[in-house]
């Protein structure tokens, strides 16, 4: 239960997956994001965040630079902090579900989508995309033709690149 006006929150449930947040400072938090086992309290105006829960699910974001972050996305075990203005991003959490994106070029990315174990950085204007994470969850999109794609949809373990009929 997050109270934006007072900057407080109550957490409950399994402590190992985010049910304990008594040490988290929620003052200034603008959004809260979740994976299967962790949370991120994002302070967009301050360019900072607090993470808690399972470290293997993104509960440890020490060293992540949130300044300039415009959006945060999540899979079951990882997060992406996207900086639309600079065309960069930081990923953390389980590498197998998208927590490692150092090889991804985010310049020109118009949208990021997620499944349970993968992400897609879609460049609509260029008709291209980069995928990473678990191959069995859509983390491999080599051979997919994204030209003309208007929307991308996701399920737990797959993606659809949809090309809207212009007629």
C-alpha positions as CSV (number, residue, x, y, z in Angstrom):
1,X,0.0,0.0,0.0
2,X,1.8,3.1,-1.2
3,X,0.6,6.6,-0.1
4,X,2.1,9.0,-2.6
5,X,1.0,12.1,-0.7
6,X,2.8,11.1,2.5
7,X,5.7,9.2,1.0
8,X,4.9,6.0,3.0
9,X,4.2,2.4,2.2
10,X,3.4,-0.8,3.9
11,X,4.8,-4.1,2.6
12,X,3.7,-7.6,3.6
13,X,4.2,-11.2,2.6
14,X,7.4,-13.1,1.9
15,X,10.3,-11.0,3.1
16,X,12.7,-12.5,0.5
17,X,10.6,-11.3,-2.4
18,X,9.8,-7.8,-1.2
19,X,7.4,-8.2,1.8
20,X,9.8,-6.3,4.1
21,X,10.4,-2.7,3.2
22,X,10.9,-1.0,6.6
23,X,14.3,0.3,5.5
24,X,13.1,1.9,2.3
25,X,12.6,5.7,2.1
26,X,9.5,6.3,0.0
27,X,9.6,10.1,0.3
28,X,9.7,11.5,-3.2
29,X,8.7,8.2,-4.9
30,X,6.8,8.8,-8.1
31,X,6.3,5.1,-9.3
32,X,6.8,1.6,-7.9
33,X,7.7,-1.3,-10.3
34,X,7.8,-5.0,-9.6
35,X,9.3,-8.2,-10.9
36,X,8.4,-11.7,-9.6
37,X,10.6,-11.2,-6.5
38,X,11.6,-7.6,-6.2
39,X,10.4,-4.0,-6.2
40,X,11.8,-0.6,-7.4
41,X,10.7,2.7,-5.8
42,X,11.5,5.2,-8.4
43,X,12.0,8.9,-7.7
44,X,11.9,10.3,-11.2
45,X,12.3,14.0,-10.1
46,X,15.4,13.1,-8.0
47,X,16.8,10.6,-10.5
48,X,17.2,7.9,-7.8
49,X,15.6,4.6,-6.8
50,X,15.5,2.1,-4.0
51,X,15.3,-1.6,-4.7
52,X,14.4,-4.4,-2.4
53,X,13.5,-8.1,-2.4
54,X,15.4,-11.0,-4.0
55,X,18.7,-9.8,-5.5
56,X,18.4,-12.4,-8.2
57,X,15.1,-10.8,-9.3
58,X,16.4,-7.2,-9.3
59,X,16.2,-6.4,-5.6
60,X,19.8,-5.0,-5.7
61,X,20.2,-1.9,-7.9
62,X,23.4,-0.6,-6.2
63,X,25.5,1.0,-8.9
64,X,22.6,1.7,-11.3
65,X,22.5,5.4,-12.3
66,X,18.9,6.4,-12.5
67,X,19.5,10.1,-13.4
68,X,17.7,10.9,-16.6
69,X,15.6,7.7,-16.5
70,X,12.3,8.2,-18.1
71,X,10.7,4.7,-17.8
72,X,11.4,1.4,-16.0
73,X,10.3,-2.0,-17.4
74,X,10.4,-5.4,-15.8
75,X,10.4,-9.1,-16.6
76,X,10.0,-11.9,-14.0
77,X,13.5,-11.4,-12.8
78,X,15.0,-8.2,-14.2
79,X,14.5,-4.5,-14.7
80,X,15.4,-2.0,-17.4
81,X,15.9,1.7,-16.6
82,X,15.4,3.4,-19.9
83,X,16.7,7.0,-20.6
84,X,14.7,8.0,-23.7
85,X,16.5,11.4,-24.1
86,X,20.0,9.9,-24.3
87,X,19.0,6.6,-25.9
88,X,20.6,4.5,-23.1
89,X,19.5,2.0,-20.5
90,X,20.7,0.1,-17.5
91,X,19.6,-3.5,-16.8
92,X,19.9,-5.5,-13.6
93,X,18.7,-8.6,-12.0
94,X,18.8,-12.2,-13.4
95,X,20.9,-12.2,-16.6
96,X,18.8,-15.1,-18.0
97,X,15.6,-13.0,-17.9
98,X,17.0,-9.8,-19.3
99,X,19.2,-8.4,-16.5
100,X,22.2,-8.0,-18.8
101,X,21.8,-5.6,-21.8
102,X,25.3,-4.1,-22.2
103,X,25.4,-5.3,-25.9
104,X,22.0,-3.6,-26.7
105,X,22.0,-0.3,-28.7
106,X,19.1,1.7,-27.3
107,X,19.6,4.7,-29.6
108,X,16.4,5.3,-31.5
109,X,14.3,3.0,-29.3
110,X,10.7,4.1,-29.3
111,X,9.3,1.5,-26.9
112,X,10.4,-1.4,-24.7
113,X,8.3,-4.5,-24.2
114,X,8.7,-7.4,-21.9
115,X,7.7,-11.0,-21.5
116,X,8.3,-13.2,-18.4
117,X,12.0,-13.6,-19.3
118,X,12.9,-11.3,-22.1
119,X,12.8,-7.7,-23.4
120,X,12.4,-6.1,-26.9
121,X,13.8,-2.6,-27.6
122,X,11.7,-1.6,-30.6
123,X,12.8,1.1,-33.0
124,X,9.5,1.8,-34.8
125,X,11.0,4.6,-37.0
126,X,13.8,2.3,-38.2
127,X,11.7,-0.9,-38.4
128,X,14.2,-2.7,-36.2
129,X,14.4,-4.2,-32.7
130,X,16.9,-5.8,-30.3
131,X,15.9,-8.7,-28.1
132,X,17.6,-10.1,-25.0
133,X,17.0,-12.4,-22.2
134,X,15.7,-16.0,-22.3
135,X,15.5,-17.3,-25.8
136,X,12.6,-19.5,-24.8
137,X,10.7,-16.3,-23.7
138,X,11.4,-14.3,-26.9
139,X,14.9,-13.1,-26.1
140,X,16.1,-14.1,-29.6
141,X,14.5,-12.2,-32.5
142,X,17.2,-12.8,-35.1
143,X,15.4,-13.3,-38.4
144,X,12.3,-11.4,-37.4
145,X,11.4,-8.6,-39.9
146,X,10.2,-5.6,-37.9
147,X,9.8,-3.3,-41.0
148,X,6.3,-1.9,-41.0
149,X,5.6,-3.2,-37.5
150,X,3.1,-0.9,-35.8
151,X,2.7,-2.6,-32.5
152,X,4.3,-5.3,-30.4
153,X,2.4,-7.5,-27.9
154,X,3.7,-9.9,-25.3
155,X,2.5,-13.0,-23.4
156,X,4.4,-14.7,-20.6
157,X,6.8,-16.3,-23.0
158,X,6.5,-14.8,-26.5
159,X,6.1,-11.6,-28.5
160,X,4.0,-10.7,-31.6
161,X,5.2,-8.0,-34.1
162,X,2.0,-6.7,-35.6
163,X,1.8,-4.9,-38.9
164,X,-1.5,-3.1,-39.0
165,X,-3.3,-3.3,-42.4
166,X,-3.2,0.1,-44.0
167,X,-6.4,-0.6,-45.9
